[in-house]
Amino acid sequence: MPVAHQGDLEIAYEIVGQGRPWVITPGGRFSKDYGGVREMAEALAAHGNKVLIYDRLNCGASSVSFTGASESAMHADSLAELLRQLDFGPTFIIGGSGGARVSLLTAARNPDVARGLAVWWISGGVYGTMTLGPHYCGGSIAAIWNGTMEDVANLPEWKEVIQRNPGNRQRFLDMDRAEFKRVMERWMHAYCACGDPLVPGLSDEQAARMAIPILVFRSGASDIHHTRETSERLAANLPNSVLVDPAWGDTEWVERQAGTQAGGTLFERWPLLVPQLVEWAESTTR
């Protein structure tokens, strides 16, 4: 498996196909090997595209790192650097859920790497936003409050990144516990819904400067984590954006959550979006 180096950090990645460059970012802290991600890349590649799938920092086989104003901002700048390292040039940057946030921030903070942007399942709304802090940071903060970095490394949420990249355990142990606590609190605060932010970390000024073609998939009205209002407000506030309904029904997120109990994955139907993505990308070059 190829690995790119960013300083002393490792980024695991794969490239599927040849042609116009794309990159897919999963949600959560799921890796590129989570069901639906590779299948989406293969479906895009079948239309003459070169598709990058990768493990973000703190995910899969990549290194753990705790820098940046937020975890999403760190991911965004790391992805932009990876695209430059691989000489991808301006790329169609796409992702869902947490991957939508990273894709938005990547394009906004690093316009040189973005040819177009497509996002779905954009986390938002008061409930949807405020659940992100405990989900991503709460366990680590609770572990370090009266514990050690070894207690953090032993958390179930970090099990995969240590199993797949054993050097990550030492990275945890080498980090100062007080600094780690400060980072986790800063990252958690980035998800505060105070002031009704549209997307955590994306300012109105940054959004207004995004001149690339943007495709926003409307969220289901049943989705409490990625509210329909968030997707519609985002599309309305981004220049050169198009809002479309996805190739699945209103209850897709709810159904996929239930499906994980039976062995399915949250992203297994992402390949259904490929025809719309390809048509949109081709329309931007006509």
C-alpha positions as CSV (number, residue, x, y, z in Angstrom):
1,M,0.0,0.0,0.0
2,P,1.5,3.4,-1.0
3,V,2.3,5.8,1.8
4,A,3.0,9.5,1.5
5,H,5.1,11.3,4.1
6,Q,4.2,14.7,5.5
7,G,7.0,15.5,7.8
8,D,7.1,12.5,10.2
9,L,3.5,11.6,9.5
10,E,2.3,8.8,7.2
11,I,-0.7,9.1,4.9
12,A,-1.9,5.8,3.4
13,Y,-3.6,6.1,0.0
14,E,-4.5,4.3,-3.2
15,I,-5.2,5.5,-6.7
16,V,-7.9,3.8,-8.8
17,G,-8.2,4.3,-12.5
18,Q,-6.8,6.9,-15.0
19,G,-8.1,10.2,-16.3
20,R,-9.6,13.2,-14.7
21,P,-8.6,13.5,-11.0
22,W,-11.0,13.0,-8.1
23,V,-10.6,12.4,-4.4
24,I,-13.2,10.8,-2.1
25,T,-13.2,11.6,1.7
26,P,-15.2,9.2,3.9
27,G,-17.2,10.4,7.0
28,G,-16.5,9.7,10.6
29,R,-13.1,8.4,11.3
30,F,-13.7,5.6,8.8
31,S,-10.9,4.5,6.5
32,K,-10.7,4.2,2.8
33,D,-11.4,0.4,3.2
34,Y,-14.8,1.0,4.7
35,G,-17.5,-0.5,2.6
36,G,-18.7,1.8,-0.2
37,V,-15.7,4.0,-0.5
38,R,-13.6,1.8,-2.8
39,E,-16.7,0.8,-4.7
40,M,-17.5,4.4,-5.4
41,A,-13.9,5.0,-6.6
42,E,-14.2,2.0,-9.0
43,A,-17.5,3.3,-10.3
44,L,-16.0,6.7,-11.0
45,A,-12.9,5.1,-12.6
46,A,-15.1,3.2,-15.0
47,H,-16.1,6.6,-16.5
48,G,-12.5,7.5,-17.3
49,N,-11.4,9.1,-14.0
50,K,-8.4,8.8,-11.7
51,V,-9.7,8.5,-8.1
52,L,-7.7,9.0,-4.9
53,I,-8.9,7.2,-1.8
54,Y,-6.9,7.7,1.4
55,D,-6.8,7.5,5.1
56,R,-7.0,10.8,6.8
57,L,-4.8,11.5,9.8
58,N,-6.2,9.7,12.8
59,C,-7.9,7.2,10.5
60,G,-7.1,3.7,9.2
61,A,-3.4,3.1,8.5
62,S,-2.3,6.7,8.6
63,S,-0.6,8.5,11.5
64,V,-2.3,10.2,14.4
65,S,-1.8,13.9,14.7
66,F,-3.2,16.6,17.0
67,T,-2.6,20.0,15.5
68,G,-4.7,22.7,13.8
69,A,-7.6,24.8,14.8
70,S,-9.9,21.8,14.4
71,E,-9.5,18.2,13.3
72,S,-11.4,19.0,10.1
73,A,-9.0,21.9,9.3
74,M,-6.0,19.6,9.9
75,H,-7.5,17.0,7.6
76,A,-8.2,19.6,4.9
77,D,-4.7,21.0,4.8
78,S,-3.3,17.5,4.9
79,L,-5.4,16.4,1.9
80,A,-4.4,19.5,0.0
81,E,-0.8,18.7,0.6
82,L,-1.3,15.1,-0.5
83,L,-2.9,16.2,-3.8
84,R,0.1,18.4,-4.4
85,Q,2.5,15.6,-3.5
86,L,0.8,13.3,-6.0
87,D,0.8,16.0,-8.7
88,F,-3.0,15.6,-9.1
89,G,-3.5,19.2,-10.1
90,P,-7.0,20.8,-9.8
91,T,-9.2,17.9,-8.6
92,F,-12.9,17.2,-8.1
93,I,-13.1,17.0,-4.3
94,I,-16.0,15.0,-3.0
95,G,-17.2,13.5,0.3
96,G,-20.1,12.8,2.6
97,S,-20.9,13.5,6.3
98,G,-17.5,14.4,8.0
99,G,-16.0,13.9,4.5
100,A,-18.3,16.7,3.2
101,R,-16.9,19.1,5.9
102,V,-13.3,18.1,5.1
103,S,-14.0,18.6,1.3
104,L,-15.5,22.0,1.9
105,L,-12.6,23.2,4.0
106,T,-10.1,21.7,1.6
107,A,-11.5,23.7,-1.3
108,A,-12.0,26.9,0.7
109,R,-8.6,26.9,2.3
110,N,-6.6,25.6,-0.7
111,P,-8.3,26.8,-3.9
112,D,-5.3,25.8,-6.0
113,V,-6.1,22.1,-5.6
114,A,-9.9,22.3,-6.3
115,R,-11.5,21.9,-9.8
116,G,-14.9,21.2,-8.4
117,L,-16.6,20.2,-5.1
118,A,-19.5,17.8,-4.4
119,V,-20.9,17.1,-1.0
120,W,-23.7,15.1,0.7
121,W,-24.9,14.4,4.2
122,I,-23.5,17.8,5.5
123,S,-23.6,17.7,9.3
124,G,-25.6,20.6,10.7
125,G,-28.5,21.8,12.7
126,V,-28.2,22.4,16.5
127,Y,-28.5,18.7,17.4
128,G,-26.4,17.4,14.5
129,T,-23.6,19.9,15.1
130,M,-23.5,19.6,18.9
131,T,-23.3,15.8,18.8
132,L,-20.1,16.0,16.9
133,G,-18.0,17.3,19.8
134,P,-18.7,14.4,22.1
135,H,-18.5,11.9,19.3
136,Y,-15.0,12.9,18.1
137,C,-13.5,14.4,21.3
138,G,-15.5,13.4,24.4
139,G,-14.0,10.0,25.0
140,S,-10.4,11.3,24.8
141,I,-11.1,14.3,27.1
142,A,-12.8,12.1,29.7
143,A,-9.8,9.6,29.5
144,I,-7.1,12.3,29.9
145,W,-8.8,14.4,32.6
146,N,-7.6,12.3,35.4
147,G,-5.6,9.8,33.4
148,T,-2.6,9.3,31.2
149,M,-1.8,9.2,27.5
150,E,-1.7,5.4,27.8
151,D,-5.4,5.5,28.9
152,V,-6.2,7.5,25.8
153,A,-4.3,5.0,23.6
154,N,-6.3,2.2,25.1
155,L,-9.6,3.7,24.1
156,P,-11.7,1.6,21.6
157,E,-12.0,4.6,19.3
158,W,-8.2,4.5,18.7
159,K,-7.9,0.8,18.4
160,E,-7.9,0.6,14.5
161,V,-5.3,3.3,14.0
162,I,-2.9,1.6,16.4
163,Q,-3.5,-1.9,15.0
164,R,-3.0,-0.8,11.4
165,N,-0.1,1.6,12.2
166,P,1.6,0.3,15.4
167,G,3.8,3.4,15.5
168,N,0.8,5.4,16.5
169,R,0.8,4.0,20.0
170,Q,4.2,5.6,20.6
171,R,2.9,8.9,19.1
172,F,0.2,8.9,21.7
173,L,2.6,8.1,24.6
174,D,5.0,10.8,23.5
175,M,2.4,13.5,23.6
176,D,2.2,15.8,26.6
177,R,-1.1,15.1,28.4
178,A,-1.9,18.8,29.1
179,E,-1.3,19.7,25.5
180,F,-3.4,16.8,24.3
181,K,-6.3,18.0,26.6
182,R,-6.0,21.5,25.2
183,V,-6.1,20.2,21.7
184,M,-9.2,18.0,22.3
185,E,-11.0,20.9,24.0
186,R,-10.2,23.2,21.1
187,W,-11.3,20.7,18.6
188,M,-14.5,20.0,20.6
189,H,-15.2,23.8,20.7
190,A,-15.1,24.0,16.9
191,Y,-18.4,22.0,16.9
192,C,-20.3,24.5,19.1
193,A,-23.6,25.4,17.5
194,C,-23.5,28.9,19.0
195,G,-24.5,31.5,16.5
196,D,-26.1,28.8,14.3
197,P,-23.0,28.2,12.1
198,L,-23.6,26.7,8.7
199,V,-20.6,24.4,8.6
200,P,-18.1,24.3,11.5
201,G,-14.9,26.0,10.4
202,L,-16.2,27.5,7.2
203,S,-16.7,31.2,7.5
204,D,-19.1,33.2,5.4
205,E,-16.1,35.0,3.8
206,Q,-14.5,31.8,2.8
207,A,-17.7,30.5,1.3
208,A,-18.3,33.7,-0.7
209,R,-14.8,33.3,-2.3
210,M,-15.4,29.8,-3.6
211,A,-15.7,30.2,-7.3
212,I,-15.4,26.6,-8.4
213,P,-18.5,24.5,-9.6
214,I,-20.2,23.0,-6.5
215,L,-22.7,20.2,-6.4
216,V,-24.8,19.9,-3.1
217,F,-27.0,16.8,-2.6
218,R,-30.1,17.6,-0.6
219,S,-30.3,15.8,2.7
220,G,-33.4,13.8,3.8
221,A,-36.0,15.5,5.9
222,S,-35.7,12.5,8.3
223,D,-32.0,13.0,8.9
224,I,-31.4,14.6,12.3
225,H,-27.6,14.6,11.9
226,H,-27.3,16.1,8.4
227,T,-30.4,18.3,8.2
228,R,-32.2,19.1,5.0
229,E,-32.1,22.8,6.0
230,T,-28.3,22.7,6.3
231,S,-27.9,21.3,2.7
232,E,-30.3,23.9,1.3
233,R,-28.8,26.8,3.2
234,L,-25.3,25.7,2.1
235,A,-26.3,25.6,-1.6
236,A,-28.0,29.0,-1.3
237,N,-24.9,30.5,0.3
238,L,-22.2,29.1,-2.0
239,P,-21.6,30.8,-5.4
240,N,-21.8,28.7,-8.5
241,S,-23.6,25.8,-6.7
242,V,-26.3,23.5,-7.7
243,L,-28.7,21.7,-5.4
244,V,-30.0,18.3,-6.5
245,D,-31.8,15.3,-4.9
246,P,-29.7,12.2,-4.5
247,A,-30.4,8.8,-6.1
248,W,-31.9,7.5,-2.9
249,G,-35.0,8.1,-0.8
250,D,-35.6,10.5,2.1
251,T,-34.7,7.9,4.8
252,E,-31.3,6.8,3.4
253,W,-29.3,7.8,6.5
254,V,-31.8,6.2,8.9
255,E,-31.8,3.0,6.8
256,R,-28.1,2.8,6.6
257,Q,-27.7,3.3,10.4
258,A,-30.2,0.5,10.9
259,G,-28.4,-1.6,8.3
260,T,-25.1,-1.6,10.2
261,Q,-26.7,-3.8,12.8
262,A,-27.1,-6.5,10.1
263,G,-23.6,-6.2,8.8
264,G,-24.0,-3.4,6.3
265,T,-22.1,-0.1,6.1
266,L,-23.2,3.5,6.2
267,F,-21.6,4.2,2.8
268,E,-22.5,1.1,0.9
269,R,-24.9,3.0,-1.5
270,W,-22.6,5.9,-2.2
271,P,-21.8,4.4,-5.7
272,L,-25.5,5.3,-6.6
273,L,-24.4,9.0,-6.8
274,V,-21.8,8.3,-9.5
275,P,-24.0,8.9,-12.5
276,Q,-25.0,12.3,-11.2
277,L,-21.4,13.2,-10.3
278,V,-20.1,12.3,-13.7
279,E,-22.9,14.2,-15.5
280,W,-22.2,17.3,-13.3
281,A,-18.4,17.1,-13.8
282,E,-18.8,16.8,-17.6
283,S,-21.2,19.8,-17.6
284,T,-18.6,22.0,-16.0
285,T,-16.2,21.5,-18.9
286,R,-18.7,22.1,-21.8
